[in-house]
């Protein structure tokens, strides 16, 4: 399978209460897994866990495509 992830900076710029950003490294680490499951809901949960309710200041857009090689 091939995968493609496109996202806006609202994903990586999401801040927690200490003004730390979610960041590209954390996003890359999140997608560094082998799973047949759809990752959108787990990623949103990870971002929400990271921000712990801190106000969102930017829109978040994510496109995830999986091309199956059957």
Beta strands, then each sheet from edge to edge (+ up, - down):
strand 1: 2-7
strand 2: 62-67
sheet 1: 1+ 2-
end
